[in-house]
Amino acid sequence: MTLLGGAWTPNVIWYLSAGPRRFGELRTDIPRISAKVLSARLRELEGQGVITRSVVATSPPSVEYALTELGRELIPAINAIVAVGSKLKRKRS
C-alpha cells in the first residue's frame, strides 16, 4: 500500500499498463504532474523494480519506461481501487 500511496504513482502505473511510454507521452497522459515529480516517481518505481528504463537509439536518444512483471501484478489492485471509488462516487450522487 505504501507503494501505491505515493502521489501520482497509481497514475504512472496505470498509463504504463497500456505498454511502454516515453517521458513526454506520460507528461501528456498526466497533464497536471510536473516534470520534476514525474522524474522522481519514475526513479522510485525503477528502484523498486516496478518499471524498467530503456534507452532507445534514436536521434536524439530517448528513453522508454515499461512495467516489469512485478509492476503488471499491481494492475488488479489499481482496478479494484478504481471500482470501489466508482461505487462510492455513485452512492454519494
Secondary structure by P-SEA (a helix, b strand, c coil): cccccccaaaaaaaaaccccccaaaaaaacccccaaaaaaaaaaaaaaccbbbbbbbcccbbbbbbbcaaaaaaaaaaaaaaaaaaaaaaaac
